[in-house]
């Protein structure tokens, strides 16, 4: 049966961080907001995944559990089919989430005071993790030119050459700007890091949510020479709307890096997974592909709606549809507000909760990020409110 992405689901009393009125009040100063901020979807997970979890629950016993062979086989088959990447079972290392993995990698592989490159505007927990672990943020700002973002390779190489720079956190596809990096861009980044002995943490959590088939390239799969320098982070959470199950994976080929990372997990007694989350992950990678293809079609329709609304009703806005993710990055700088003023206007007048551009660091001032993984009716309502707040219509 085809998924019904138009179905309206009331998440207000479901323990959802995104929809909880108290959380909204703490974050935005207003409780009665239409939330398009936190990057999870307002859609039901694939039926096959829900069925697998319900079957696990019906067993009634929830003791310590281990991952079965089918769990691994489904993941390996997924990466071979969708990315032509032949990974091995022993490369997979469980982690509760990509953000926690960033922290563990910093603890395992980077010393306090050493530099970590990020490319702002970028997913803000990266900077927080770097600072929390006593490391130094090294920003290689993306260049915004004619509606798209490019990498400043000259600046990147200069910063990678600093002997105190030890890690680069790559966001691929990029959140929030929506770029899918080309092969030649990834290869050049990889080669610069290789030449300067800089490790790469490649956050590829959005890699299934790419609108052009085959457009995403896994950095670690481009060339065997990158094997010892790349840690790839993936998860079914964004793909299948399973973020609350806290299940992600690192793919690490180098044995030394793997040992050092696992040592941090061991120190903190991390690595076990719940039987319910294991059932969900196994079913998602084994049976979830038709649902994902239907999702991508629906998200394309939502993107078309945003694009037409911007063109028809927000004449001073600039919008380049993302190549991946369900996150739209709107340039509203011509409306003349500071970043904080813009965010306040969206909150107070539009009554919509969005991620403000300032959250993502330098280059985000005057932008907003819209989560469009919601029923079209919800998206239309939010866009109408934003238009009224900015244009007074």
N, C-alpha and C positions, 0 to 999 in steps of 0.2 A: 504494500500500500504506500502511495506517495506521501511523504511528510507534509503536514499542514503548517507551513511557516506563518500563515496569517492568523493562526489560533492565538487568541489573547489569553495569557496565563497570569493570574494574579500572584505576584511574588512578594507582596508587601509583608505578609506574615509567615514567610518561609525561611526566615533566618538569613535572607540575602543581604549581604553588605551593600550591594548596589541600590537596593530598594528600601532598606530600613530607614524609617523616618528619623530616628535618633542619630544614626550615622550621618545622614544627610545634614541634620542640624549641626553636628560637630564639625563637619567638613566645610559646609557652605553657609552656615548661619541661617538656613531656611530648611524647614522639614517637608513642606508641601511642594516638592519639585518632581518634574518628570526626568528620571535618571537615564542619561546616555553616557555614562562615564566609565565605571569599572569595565574592564575588557573581559566580560563573559557575555553569553548570548541569552536572549529572552525566548529561546526555542527549547522544546523538549529534546533531550538526547535521542539518538537513534533507538527505535523500538527494540532492536536486537540487543542493544547494550542494556536497556532497562530490564528486558526479559532475563538476561544473564545474571544481573544483580538480584532480581527477585527470586530466581532459582537458588542462588547462593543463600539468600535470606531464609528461604523455605526449609533449608537444611536444619536451621535452628541452633547450630553449634558454631562458635566463632573463635576457635582456638588459634594458636600460632600456626601460620601457613607458609608454604613455600611455592615458588613459581614453577609451574609445570612446563614440559617441553613445548606444548602447544602455544603457550604464552610467548615464548621466544620465537618459535617458528613463524607465528603471525606477524611479529614485528620485523623479522628478517625479510619475509616475503614482501611486506609493505614497502620497505626501502628499495628492494630490488626492482619491484614493478614500477613504482612511481618516480624513483630517482636514479635507477640503474646503479645502485650502490650495494655492493655485496659486503655486508658487514657480518661479523662472526659473533656468536653468542657471548664469548668471553670479553668482547669489547664493551658490552652493555653494563652500565653501573647504575643502579637505582638511586634516585634522589627524590625527596618529597616535592620539589618544584625547582624551576630554573633559577629563581631568585635565591633560594637557599643554596643551590649549587654554586652560584657566583661567590657567595660568602665562603663556602667550604674550599673552593679553588683558591681564593685569596689566602685563606689560612694555611693551605697546604703548599702553595707554590710561590707566594710573594711575601717578602719580608716587609715589616713596617717601615714606612718612609720611602719605599720604592714606588715608581710611577706606573700607573695603569691608564692606557689610552682609551677614551670613549669619543664618540662622534655626535656632539650635540647639534640640534635638539634631539634628545634620545630618551628612551625609557628611563624614568627618573630613579628607580631603585638601584640602578648601576652605581650612580654617584654616591648614594647613601651607603651602599655596601662597601665601596672603596674607602670612604671616610670612616665608617664604623670599624674597619679592620686596620686602621692606622696607616693606610697607604695614601699615596698622593694622586689626585685627579690630574690627568694630562688630557686637555681637550683638543681634539682635532676637528674644529667646526666644519660641518658640511657647508658647501657653497650653494646658495639659492640663486639660480639664474633662470630667468624666463619661465618661471613656474615649475621648475624641477630642481632636484638636488643632485649635486655632484661631490665627489671626494676631492679634497685638496691634497693631492699626493705629495707635493713639494713640502707642505707643512707636516704631513704624516711622516715622511722619511726623516725630516729634521728631528722630530720628536722621538722616533724609534731609535735613532742613532745615539741618543742620550744613554750612557751605560746604566743609569739608574732606572730606566724604563724596562719593565719585565713582562708586562701582560697587555694585550689588546683585547677589549671586549667588542666583538663585532655583532651588530644587530642585523640579521639577514633572514628574511626580509626586514626592512627597517621600520621600527615603531618609534615615532608616529608618522614619518613622512611617506611611508608606503612604497619606497623603492625596492625593486628586486634587482640586486646587483648583477651586472653582466659578468660573464666568464673572465673577460680581460681585466675588469676591475678587481675581482676577487683574486685572480692570479697575481696581480701586481701587489696587492696588499700582503698576500702570503709570502711573496718573494722578498719584500722589504723586511717583513718580520723574521724570515729565515736568515737573511743576511745579517741581522742585528741581534739574533738570539732572543727574540721577543715571542713569548708564547701567545697563542690565540684561543680565546674562549668564544666560540661561535654560537650565539643564541639564535637557533633556527626554529623556534617554537611556532612561528606563523607559516612555516614552509609548505603546508598543505593548502593554505588559503591564498593561492596564487591564481589570478584570473586568466592567464594565458598558459595553456598546458605546456609543460616542459621548460618554462621560463626560469624556474629556480634551479640554481646549481649549488650543490653541497660543496663547500670549500674543501673539506677534507678528502673529497672524492676527485678533485681536479688533477692531482699529481701525487704520486707516492712519496715525493720528497717532502710533502707536508705532514706525513704520518706522525712524526715525533714532535710536532709543534702545534697541533690543533686538537682541542677538546670541543666536541659538538654537543650542544644541549637541545633535546627534543622532548615532546610530550604530546599525548592525545588531548590535552586539556582545552586548547584553543580550537582544535579541529572538530572535536565532537561535543564540546560544551561540558567538560568533565573537571573543571578547575577545582571544584570543592573536594574531589577525591584525592588530591595531593599525590599524584603519581607522574613522575617524569623520569627521563633517562639521560645519562651522559654516554656518549660513544667515544671511547678512548682506546686507541690502538697501542700506544706506547706503554710498555709494561711498567717502567719507572714512574711515569705520571700517574698511572692507574694505582700503583701501590701507595704513592704519597697521598693521593686523594682518598683512597679507602682507609688509610690510617686515620684521617680526620673523622670519617664516618664512624670508625671503630671507637675512637676516643669519646665521641658523643652518642654512642650506641644508636646509630641511625642505619637503616638499611632494610628493616622489615616493612612489609606491606600488608594491608588488610585483605582478607579473602574477597571482600566485596569489590575493592578497587582492582584486584587482580582479574576478577571475572569481567569487570567492565573493560579493562585495557585489552584483554584477550579477545573479547567480542568486537570491540571497536575496530581493531586492526584486522580481524578476521572477516567481519561481516558489514563493516560500516561504509564501505566505499560508495555504494549507490546513494546513500543518504548524503554523503559529502558532495557528490556531484550535483544533487538536487539543491543543496545548500548554496553552492557557488552560483547556480543559476538565479536563485532568489536574491542573493547579495548583489549580483550584477543589476538586477532590477532596482534594488534600493539605491545603488550608486547612480543609476540613471535618474532617479527621482531627485537626489541631491544636486546633481549636475544641472538639471532643468530648473530647479528652484533657485539656484545661484544665478543662472543666466537670466531668468525671467524676473526675479524679485530682489536680488542683492547686487545691484549694478557696481558697487564699489568692492565687492568681494572677488577674490581670485581662488580658483579651485582646479587643481589637477587631480583627476581621479587616481587613487592609489593602484599600483600594480599588484598589490597583495594586501592582506589583512582585512578586517571588517571595521577599520578605523579611518575616518576621513579627516584630513588636515586642511583647515580653511584659513586662508590669509585674509584677515579683516583689518589690516593696518590702515587702509585708506579711509576708514571710518573715524580715524583721528583719536581714538582712545588709547591710553596707556594699557599695558597688559592687565594690570589690576582693575582699571576702570572697565575694561571690556568684560572681564570675568564677572565683575559685580553687576554689570548691566544684564548679562545673560541670566544670572541668578535671580536678581531682584525683579527685573521687568519681564523677562521671558519665562521665568519659573522653570528653567531647565538646568539640570546638573550635568556639566561637561568638564572634561579635563582642560584647564586653561593652558595656553601655550607656555606660560612662564614656568609651569611645573617641569618642563622638559629641558630647562637650562638655556644657555645662550642661543639666540636665534629663534626663540619661541615667542617673544614678545609680540602681541597683536594677532596671534593665531589661536585657534581652538581645535580640539580633537573631539570628533563625534563618533560614538560607537553606533554603527548602523546595523548591528546584528539584532534586529528587533522586528516585530510585525510592521508592515508598511504603514498601517494606520497609526501606529505609535510614532514612527519616523515623520510622517506627514504632520502630525500634531506638533511635534517638537520644532520642525522647520517653520511652520506657520508662526509659532510663538517667537522664534528667533527673528524672522522677517519683521514682525510687528515691533519688536524691541529695537531693532536697528533702523528700520525705515518708517516706523510710525504708521503702518498701514493696517 
